Amino acid sequence: MLEQHPAFGKFTPSLAQRLLLAIIRVPPLYRGSLRPFWVRVLNTLRRGPVDVCSVFGRFRVYPTSNLVDSALLIHPAYNEAEISFLREGLGDGGTFVDIGANIGLYSVALGNTLRGSGRVISIEPNPICVERLRANLSFNHLPVADVFPVAAGDAPGRGHLIVDRDDLAIARTVRDVTGGDFEIRTLTDILDQAGVATIDALKIDVEGFEMAALGPFFRSAPRARWPKRICIEHLGEKSDVMKMLDEAGYRLVRNTRNNALLVLG
């Protein structure tokens, strides 16, 4: 059940924050290396969450705890190249799958693109991020029914997260035979439950769990079910995942600062 959150606009930036944001949103001041400093200053001006109107939609961000949140606050067009690439692959009635959805940057952006004509399947195991993801979808009047609070993996089970540097965006899934904090399910099982037969675009960012999430799917799913476009965090051309995608017929279109953009040949 979606927890009740204060209406969007409750945490509009203060006057001092707005003045500072007007300055630091000018390139190159919004670059990643400078963001931790700006976040500290903004948090000093007023602590707590901030409501942001990005070029992709509405977001309530918690910039001191999540790299994605801080990036959205300081750079409202964060990851625009990746999102534009995925948008180009979505027609009316298209389906977008977001593995490692975090707070919903991609889910909201692509959901606002489709606006009821297609579907967004959001997969995110972190309970904190799941709640914030659902809130951000609701702030944009997007459905939350297709949020799966699980990790996509190579076999059913349970897992927990190892969070690096106290940053919710840098969280690794680890199998946990003692019970774990969340369920691990195969991507095929998730898609079957969602009733998804084809994928127009897919984004994956799961901090080293990519092969577990994608390997079994590509070994067993028919080619017609494979995503036509993929955005994946840089893993290196010689990584097992990139070799698998190359052998499957995916062609690298572009490397952005953080991601590789692939199309199915």
QUILIN-V310425 format. One record per residue. N is the residue number from 1. RES is the residue in three letters. PHI is phi in whole degrees, -180 to 180 (* if undefined). OMEGA is omega in whole degrees, -180 to 180 (* if undefined). Layout:
n-><N;N>
res-><RES;RES>
phi-><PHI;PHI>
omega-><OMEGA;OMEGA>
//
This chain:
n-><1;2;3;4;5;6;7;8;9;10;11;12;13;14;15;16;17;18;19;20;21;22;23;24;25;26;27;28;29;30;31;32;33;34;35;36;37;38;39;40;41;42;43;44;45;46;47;48;49;50;51;52;53;54;55;56;57;58;59;60;61;62;63;64;65;66;67;68;69;70;71;72;73;74;75;76;77;78;79;80;81;82;83;84;85;86;87;88;89;90;91;92;93;94;95;96;97;98;99;100;101;102;103;104;105;106;107;108;109;110;111;112;113;114;115;116;117;118;119;120;121;122;123;124;125;126;127;128;129;130;131;132;133;134;135;136;137;138;139;140;141;142;143;144;145;146;147;148;149;150;151;152;153;154;155;156;157;158;159;160;161;162;163;164;165;166;167;168;169;170;171;172;173;174;175;176;177;178;179;180;181;182;183;184;185;186;187;188;189;190;191;192;193;194;195;196;197;198;199;200;201;202;203;204;205;206;207;208;209;210;211;212;213;214;215;216;217;218;219;220;221;222;223;224;225;226;227;228;229;230;231;232;233;234;235;236;237;238;239;240;241;242;243;244;245;246;247;248;249;250;251;252;253;254;255;256;257;258;259;260;261;262;263;264;265>
res-><MET;LEU;GLU;GLN;HIS;PRO;ALA;PHE;GLY;LYS;PHE;THR;PRO;SER;LEU;ALA;GLN;ARG;LEU;LEU;LEU;ALA;ILE;ILE;ARG;VAL;PRO;PRO;LEU;TYR;ARG;GLY;SER;LEU;ARG;PRO;PHE;TRP;VAL;ARG;VAL;LEU;ASN;THR;LEU;ARG;ARG;GLY;PRO;VAL;ASP;VAL;CYS;SER;VAL;PHE;GLY;ARG;PHE;ARG;VAL;TYR;PRO;THR;SER;ASN;LEU;VAL;ASP;SER;ALA;LEU;LEU;ILE;HIS;PRO;ALA;TYR;ASN;GLU;ALA;GLU;ILE;SER;PHE;LEU;ARG;GLU;GLY;LEU;GLY;ASP;GLY;GLY;THR;PHE;VAL;ASP;ILE;GLY;ALA;ASN;ILE;GLY;LEU;TYR;SER;VAL;ALA;LEU;GLY;ASN;THR;LEU;ARG;GLY;SER;GLY;ARG;VAL;ILE;SER;ILE;GLU;PRO;ASN;PRO;ILE;CYS;VAL;GLU;ARG;LEU;ARG;ALA;ASN;LEU;SER;PHE;ASN;HIS;LEU;PRO;VAL;ALA;ASP;VAL;PHE;PRO;VAL;ALA;ALA;GLY;ASP;ALA;PRO;GLY;ARG;GLY;HIS;LEU;ILE;VAL;ASP;ARG;ASP;ASP;LEU;ALA;ILE;ALA;ARG;THR;VAL;ARG;ASP;VAL;THR;GLY;GLY;ASP;PHE;GLU;ILE;ARG;THR;LEU;THR;ASP;ILE;LEU;ASP;GLN;ALA;GLY;VAL;ALA;THR;ILE;ASP;ALA;LEU;LYS;ILE;ASP;VAL;GLU;GLY;PHE;GLU;MET;ALA;ALA;LEU;GLY;PRO;PHE;PHE;ARG;SER;ALA;PRO;ARG;ALA;ARG;TRP;PRO;LYS;ARG;ILE;CYS;ILE;GLU;HIS;LEU;GLY;GLU;LYS;SER;ASP;VAL;MET;LYS;MET;LEU;ASP;GLU;ALA;GLY;TYR;ARG;LEU;VAL;ARG;ASN;THR;ARG;ASN;ASN;ALA;LEU;LEU;VAL;LEU;GLY>
phi-><*;-74;-66;-74;-114;-55;-57;-60;108;-61;-115;-58;-54;-68;-58;-64;-65;-62;-64;-68;-62;-61;-84;-79;-81;-90;-65;-96;-66;-89;-60;-56;-66;-95;-61;-56;-66;-63;-63;-61;-66;-62;-71;-68;-68;-164;-79;104;-69;-135;-90;-121;-99;-87;-67;-101;150;-100;-141;-100;-111;-121;-66;-83;-118;-152;-58;-64;-62;-65;-65;-65;-66;-91;-132;-61;-106;-56;64;-64;-63;-65;-67;-63;-62;-69;-60;-63;-92;-105;-101;-59;79;-73;-126;-117;-115;-114;-96;83;-70;57;-90;102;-53;-73;-61;-69;-60;-76;-64;-68;-70;-76;46;88;-86;-147;-137;-121;-103;-107;-119;-155;-87;-70;-57;-66;-67;-60;-65;-72;-60;-62;-63;-65;-63;-67;-62;-101;58;-109;-69;-109;-66;-98;-89;-108;-82;-139;-104;-85;-143;-86;-162;-62;169;-128;-154;-138;-107;-107;-97;-92;55;54;-118;-65;-83;-118;-127;-105;-81;-130;-65;-137;-77;-87;140;69;-102;-154;-87;-111;-134;-74;-61;-60;-63;-63;-66;-62;-62;-76;74;-98;-99;-135;-124;-84;-150;-140;-122;-136;-150;-131;52;96;-100;-63;-67;-65;-77;-101;-54;-61;-63;-72;-77;-116;-78;-65;-57;-63;-93;-66;-66;-78;-135;-134;-114;-135;-60;-56;-121;98;-60;-92;-68;-59;-66;-68;-64;-61;-67;-64;-67;-77;107;-83;-115;-73;-91;-165;-106;-92;-60;-117;-137;-106;-112;-125;-124;-79;-72>
omega-><-178;178;179;179;173;-178;178;-176;178;-176;174;180;176;180;-180;178;179;180;179;180;179;179;-171;176;176;179;5;-174;-179;-179;-173;-176;-178;-173;-180;178;-179;180;179;-180;180;-180;176;-180;173;-177;174;-177;178;176;-173;170;-180;174;-178;-178;-179;180;167;-173;178;-165;-179;-175;-172;-180;-180;179;-179;178;179;-180;-172;-177;-173;177;-179;-180;-179;-179;180;-178;177;178;180;179;-178;179;-177;170;175;-180;-179;180;177;179;-176;-179;-171;-170;-179;-178;173;178;-178;-179;178;-178;-179;175;177;176;-176;176;174;-180;180;-177;173;177;-177;-178;-176;-177;-174;-176;179;-180;179;-180;179;175;-180;179;-179;175;-179;178;180;180;178;-177;178;-175;-177;171;179;-178;-176;171;174;-177;-174;179;178;179;179;-179;172;-177;168;-177;-180;175;179;-178;-177;178;-179;-175;-177;176;178;178;-176;-177;-179;178;176;-177;-177;-178;170;-180;176;178;179;180;179;-179;178;179;-180;-178;-178;-179;-179;180;178;-178;-179;173;179;177;-173;169;174;-180;-174;-177;178;-178;-172;-174;-179;-180;-178;177;-172;-175;175;-177;-180;-180;-178;178;-179;177;180;169;-175;179;-178;178;-176;-176;-177;178;-180;-178;-178;175;179;-179;177;179;178;177;178;-179;178;178;-174;168;172;-180;-174;-168;172;-179;-171;172;179;-176;*>
//
